[in-house]
Amino acid sequence: MKHLVYLGNKLSSAGRTQSTIDTLSTLLRAEGFTVTTASKQTNKVLRLCDMLWTILRHAKQADYVLIDTYSTQNFYYAYLCALLCRFLRLPYIPILHGGNLPQRLESHPQLSASLFKKAFINSAPSNYIKAAFERLGYTNVKCIPNSIILKAYPFKERNIQTINLLWVRSFSEIYNPKLAIRVLHGLLERGITATLCMVGPEVDGTLAATKSYAKALKVTVTFTGQLSKAEWIALSQDYNVFINTTDFDNMPVSVIEAMALGLTLVSTNVGGLPYLIDNNITGVLVPPNNADAFIEALLVLRQDRKNTAAMVSRARAQAAVYDWNSVKKLWLAHLK
């Protein structure tokens, strides 16, 4: 069976949200692959060194190197790891996570070409990223969606007469969590009974800032910190609307999970979200950083119960497309 080296930010043990390297590596092992992962190092320099050393240490055994690739500073991790792979003549596969990667292609065309055009394939979790790459002349991009184990997400029919909002994401500025606070505040000001629970770990000081913002607006918000997948799935049973407030995004697994669970979905219309959510069919898309648009969408969904129930049912059917039993066939087609 093939030996894979998988490089990414494996930081869940350090209090961060589980990322693709945690879930996909486990699923690939279950399919019979040997998978070596890196890195758990929290220090960025040490993390890069660990990744490079892992490539060197397994160069003779590895068949492919998978590299989680983002649009922020981690882009340079991917570039340097790919450079070493090419020196060692190891085929590598960037997994294209960053919602802002299209802008990275344009702002750093030479580095991007060196990284992506020389890859075995580039794995795009969404057609949004695939189309953006292809517009700039990349031909080695395959769409392999993020996946879930559908049976782990119990579907529940919900009434949203009382609006109980759930937000699940790492607390990072690009995910704009303060927008969720403004949405709650606006609903309460209109006399609508509503609650908000925000799930996720601190990343860049945004959690503390969001708590202060809620206090300043005098609204009560439940902050759980990081929860395991099973814990937040259980928690979701007490909520009925999932809001995604991000300013940049690709194909967030948390949104797919919300669709699977039967949560009514309202999201900003950015990045890959319109490729994932069919507006007014499986969820509602609104302009970014616009609390009033969120509130108006929620009030319409609250009023039109029949249409909302149909939307949630269609979203569950859409989530089934991302079940691992389907997605794994795409991985196996390339890795075997």
C-alpha positions as CSV (number, residue, x, y, z in Angstrom):
1,M,0.0,0.0,0.0
2,K,1.1,3.6,-0.7
3,H,3.0,5.6,1.9
4,L,1.8,9.3,2.2
5,V,3.5,12.1,4.0
6,Y,0.9,14.7,5.0
7,L,2.1,18.2,6.0
8,G,-0.1,20.8,7.7
9,N,-1.0,22.5,10.9
10,K,-1.7,19.6,13.2
11,L,-2.5,21.8,16.2
12,S,-5.6,20.4,17.8
13,S,-3.6,19.0,20.7
14,A,-2.5,22.6,21.4
15,G,-6.1,23.9,21.6
16,R,-6.8,24.7,18.0
17,T,-9.7,23.4,15.9
18,Q,-9.2,20.1,14.2
19,S,-8.1,20.8,10.6
20,T,-8.1,18.7,7.4
21,I,-4.8,17.0,8.3
22,D,-6.4,15.5,11.4
23,T,-9.5,14.2,9.6
24,L,-8.2,13.3,6.2
25,S,-5.1,11.5,7.5
26,T,-7.3,9.3,9.7
27,L,-9.7,8.5,6.8
28,L,-6.8,7.6,4.5
29,R,-5.3,5.3,7.1
30,A,-8.6,3.5,7.3
31,E,-8.4,2.9,3.6
32,G,-5.1,1.1,4.1
33,F,-2.5,3.9,3.4
34,T,0.5,4.5,5.6
35,V,0.3,8.2,6.6
36,T,3.0,10.1,8.3
37,T,2.0,13.6,9.4
38,A,3.7,16.8,10.5
39,S,3.6,19.1,12.3
40,K,2.3,19.5,15.9
41,Q,4.9,22.3,16.6
42,T,3.2,25.5,17.7
43,N,6.2,27.7,17.0
44,K,6.1,28.6,13.3
45,V,9.8,28.2,12.6
46,L,10.0,24.9,14.4
47,R,6.8,23.7,12.5
48,L,8.5,24.4,9.2
49,C,11.7,22.7,10.2
50,D,9.7,19.7,11.4
51,M,7.9,19.5,8.0
52,L,11.1,19.7,6.0
53,W,12.8,17.1,8.2
54,T,9.8,14.8,7.9
55,I,10.1,15.0,4.1
56,L,13.8,14.2,4.3
57,R,13.3,11.4,6.8
58,H,10.7,9.6,4.6
59,A,11.9,10.5,1.2
60,K,12.8,6.9,0.2
61,Q,9.5,5.4,1.4
62,A,7.0,8.2,0.4
63,D,4.9,7.8,-2.7
64,Y,3.2,11.2,-2.4
65,V,3.5,14.3,-0.2
66,L,0.2,16.0,0.6
67,I,0.6,19.7,1.6
68,D,-2.2,21.7,3.2
69,T,-1.9,25.1,1.5
70,Y,-3.4,28.4,2.7
71,S,-3.4,31.9,1.4
72,T,-1.8,33.5,4.5
73,Q,1.8,33.0,5.9
74,N,1.4,29.2,5.6
75,F,1.6,29.7,1.9
76,Y,5.4,29.9,2.3
77,Y,5.4,26.6,4.3
78,A,3.9,25.0,1.2
79,Y,6.3,26.7,-1.2
80,L,9.4,25.6,0.7
81,C,8.1,22.0,1.3
82,A,7.3,21.7,-2.4
83,L,10.7,23.0,-3.3
84,L,12.3,20.3,-1.3
85,C,10.0,17.7,-2.8
86,R,11.0,18.7,-6.3
87,F,14.7,18.5,-5.3
88,L,14.1,15.0,-4.0
89,R,11.9,14.1,-7.0
90,L,8.9,13.4,-4.8
91,P,5.4,14.0,-6.3
92,Y,3.5,16.4,-4.2
93,I,-0.2,17.4,-3.9
94,P,-1.1,20.9,-2.6
95,I,-4.6,20.8,-0.9
96,L,-5.9,24.3,-1.6
97,H,-7.7,25.6,1.5
98,G,-7.2,29.3,1.5
99,G,-10.3,31.3,0.4
100,N,-7.9,34.1,-0.6
101,L,-5.7,31.9,-2.7
102,P,-6.9,33.5,-6.0
103,Q,-5.5,36.8,-4.8
104,R,-2.3,35.1,-3.9
105,L,-2.0,33.7,-7.4
106,E,-2.2,37.3,-8.8
107,S,0.0,39.0,-6.2
108,H,2.8,36.3,-6.2
109,P,2.6,34.9,-9.8
110,Q,6.1,33.4,-9.9
111,L,6.1,31.8,-6.5
112,S,2.6,30.4,-7.2
113,A,3.6,29.0,-10.6
114,S,6.6,27.3,-9.0
115,L,4.5,25.7,-6.3
116,F,1.3,24.8,-8.2
117,K,2.3,24.2,-11.9
118,K,4.9,21.7,-10.9
119,A,2.6,19.7,-8.6
120,F,1.5,16.2,-9.4
121,I,-2.0,17.6,-9.0
122,N,-3.6,20.4,-7.0
123,S,-6.5,19.3,-5.0
124,A,-9.2,22.0,-4.8
125,P,-11.9,21.4,-2.2
126,S,-14.3,23.6,-4.2
127,N,-15.1,24.5,-7.8
128,Y,-14.5,28.1,-6.7
129,I,-10.8,27.5,-6.2
130,K,-10.6,25.2,-9.3
131,A,-12.2,27.8,-11.5
132,A,-10.0,30.6,-10.1
133,F,-6.8,28.5,-10.9
134,E,-8.0,27.6,-14.4
135,R,-8.7,31.2,-15.3
136,L,-5.0,31.9,-14.7
137,G,-3.9,29.0,-16.9
138,Y,-3.5,26.1,-14.4
139,T,-4.5,22.8,-15.9
140,N,-3.6,20.3,-13.1
141,V,-6.4,21.1,-10.7
142,K,-8.8,18.5,-9.6
143,C,-11.9,19.2,-7.4
144,I,-11.8,16.8,-4.4
145,P,-14.3,18.2,-1.8
146,N,-13.9,18.3,1.9
147,S,-15.8,15.4,3.4
148,I,-17.8,14.3,6.5
149,I,-19.0,11.0,7.8
150,L,-22.7,11.7,7.2
151,K,-24.0,9.2,9.7
152,A,-22.2,11.0,12.5
153,Y,-24.6,14.0,12.0
154,P,-28.1,13.2,13.2
155,F,-30.7,15.2,11.2
156,K,-33.2,17.1,13.4
157,E,-36.3,19.1,12.2
158,R,-36.4,22.4,14.0
159,N,-38.8,25.3,14.6
160,I,-37.2,28.8,14.5
161,Q,-39.9,30.8,16.1
162,T,-37.3,31.5,18.8
163,I,-34.0,32.1,16.9
164,N,-31.2,30.3,18.6
165,L,-28.0,31.1,16.7
166,L,-25.0,28.9,16.5
167,W,-21.6,30.0,15.3
168,V,-18.7,27.5,14.9
169,R,-15.2,28.6,13.8
170,S,-11.8,29.5,15.2
171,F,-11.8,33.1,16.6
172,S,-9.8,34.8,13.9
173,E,-10.3,38.3,12.5
174,I,-11.0,37.0,8.9
175,Y,-14.0,35.1,10.2
176,N,-15.6,38.4,11.5
177,P,-17.1,36.9,14.7
178,K,-18.2,40.4,15.9
179,L,-20.8,40.4,13.1
180,A,-22.6,37.6,14.9
181,I,-22.8,39.8,18.0
182,R,-24.3,42.6,15.9
183,V,-26.9,40.2,14.5
184,L,-28.0,39.1,17.9
185,H,-28.1,42.7,19.2
186,G,-30.2,43.7,16.2
187,L,-32.7,40.9,16.7
188,L,-33.1,41.7,20.4
189,E,-33.6,45.4,19.6
190,R,-36.4,44.5,17.3
191,G,-38.1,42.5,20.1
192,I,-37.3,39.1,18.6
193,T,-36.4,36.4,21.2
194,A,-33.0,35.1,20.3
195,T,-29.8,33.6,21.7
196,L,-26.3,33.1,20.4
197,C,-23.7,30.4,21.1
198,M,-20.2,30.8,19.7
199,V,-17.9,27.7,19.5
200,G,-14.2,27.8,18.8
201,P,-10.7,28.5,20.2
202,E,-8.8,31.7,20.3
203,V,-6.3,32.3,17.4
204,D,-5.3,36.0,17.3
205,G,-6.9,37.8,20.2
206,T,-10.2,37.9,18.4
207,L,-12.0,35.8,21.1
208,A,-11.2,38.3,23.8
209,A,-12.2,41.2,21.6
210,T,-15.5,39.5,20.7
211,K,-16.3,39.0,24.4
212,S,-15.6,42.6,25.1
213,Y,-17.7,43.7,22.2
214,A,-20.7,41.6,23.5
215,K,-20.3,43.2,26.9
216,A,-20.2,46.7,25.4
217,L,-23.4,46.0,23.5
218,K,-24.9,44.4,26.7
219,V,-25.9,41.1,25.1
220,T,-25.5,37.7,26.6
221,V,-23.5,35.3,24.5
222,T,-22.4,31.7,25.3
223,F,-18.8,31.2,24.5
224,T,-17.8,27.5,24.8
225,G,-14.2,27.7,23.7
226,Q,-12.9,24.7,21.7
227,L,-15.1,21.7,21.6
228,S,-14.5,18.3,20.1
229,K,-16.5,17.4,17.0
230,A,-18.8,15.1,19.1
231,E,-19.3,17.8,21.7
232,W,-20.4,20.5,19.2
233,I,-22.6,18.1,17.3
234,A,-24.4,17.3,20.6
235,L,-24.6,21.0,21.5
236,S,-26.2,21.8,18.1
237,Q,-29.4,20.0,19.1
238,D,-30.2,23.0,21.2
239,Y,-29.9,25.5,18.3
240,N,-31.8,26.0,15.1
241,V,-29.9,28.5,12.9
242,F,-26.2,28.4,11.8
243,I,-24.6,31.7,10.9
244,N,-21.4,31.9,9.0
245,T,-20.0,35.5,9.2
246,T,-16.7,35.1,7.4
247,D,-15.1,37.8,5.1
248,F,-13.0,35.2,3.2
249,D,-13.7,31.5,2.8
250,N,-13.3,28.5,0.6
251,M,-15.4,25.4,1.5
252,P,-15.8,25.4,5.3
253,V,-16.5,21.9,6.7
254,S,-18.5,23.5,9.5
255,V,-21.1,24.7,7.0
256,I,-21.4,21.2,5.5
257,E,-21.9,19.9,9.0
258,A,-24.6,22.4,9.7
259,M,-26.4,21.3,6.5
260,A,-26.2,17.7,7.6
261,L,-27.6,18.5,11.0
262,G,-30.7,20.3,9.8
263,L,-29.7,23.7,10.9
264,T,-31.2,26.6,8.9
265,L,-28.2,28.2,7.2
266,V,-27.4,31.9,6.7
267,S,-23.9,32.8,5.4
268,T,-22.0,35.7,3.9
269,N,-21.8,35.5,0.1
270,V,-18.0,35.3,-0.2
271,G,-15.3,33.0,-1.8
272,G,-16.5,29.5,-2.2
273,L,-19.8,29.8,-0.3
274,P,-22.0,30.4,-3.4
275,Y,-20.5,27.2,-4.8
276,L,-21.6,25.3,-1.6
277,I,-24.9,27.0,-0.8
278,D,-27.6,27.5,-3.4
279,N,-29.1,30.8,-2.4
280,N,-32.7,30.5,-1.2
281,I,-32.6,26.8,-2.1
282,T,-30.3,25.2,0.5
283,G,-29.5,28.3,2.6
284,V,-29.5,32.1,2.4
285,L,-26.5,34.1,1.2
286,V,-26.1,37.8,2.3
287,P,-23.5,40.5,1.7
288,P,-20.4,40.4,4.0
289,N,-20.3,42.5,7.1
290,N,-23.9,43.4,6.9
291,A,-25.9,42.7,10.1
292,D,-29.1,44.1,8.7
293,A,-29.0,41.7,5.8
294,F,-28.6,38.8,8.2
295,I,-31.5,40.0,10.4
296,E,-33.8,40.5,7.4
297,A,-33.0,37.0,6.1
298,L,-33.6,35.5,9.5
299,L,-37.0,37.2,9.9
300,V,-38.1,35.9,6.5
301,L,-37.0,32.4,7.4
302,R,-38.8,32.6,10.7
303,Q,-42.0,33.8,9.0
304,D,-42.1,31.3,6.1
305,R,-41.9,28.0,8.0
306,K,-42.9,25.8,5.1
307,N,-40.2,27.2,2.8
308,T,-37.6,27.1,5.5
309,A,-38.3,23.4,6.3
310,A,-38.0,22.6,2.6
311,M,-34.7,24.5,2.4
312,V,-33.3,22.6,5.3
313,S,-34.3,19.2,3.8
314,R,-32.6,20.1,0.5
315,A,-29.5,21.1,2.4
316,R,-29.3,17.7,4.1
317,A,-29.5,16.0,0.7
318,Q,-26.7,18.3,-0.5
319,A,-24.6,17.4,2.5
320,A,-24.8,13.7,1.4
321,V,-22.7,14.6,-1.6
322,Y,-19.7,15.2,0.8
323,D,-20.0,11.9,2.6
324,W,-16.6,10.2,2.7
325,N,-17.9,7.1,1.0
326,S,-18.3,9.3,-2.1
327,V,-15.3,11.6,-1.7
328,K,-12.8,8.8,-1.1
329,K,-13.3,7.5,-4.6
330,L,-11.7,10.7,-5.9
331,W,-8.7,10.4,-3.6
332,L,-8.2,6.7,-4.4
333,A,-8.4,7.4,-8.1
334,H,-5.3,9.7,-7.8
335,L,-3.4,8.0,-5.0
336,K,-3.6,4.4,-6.2
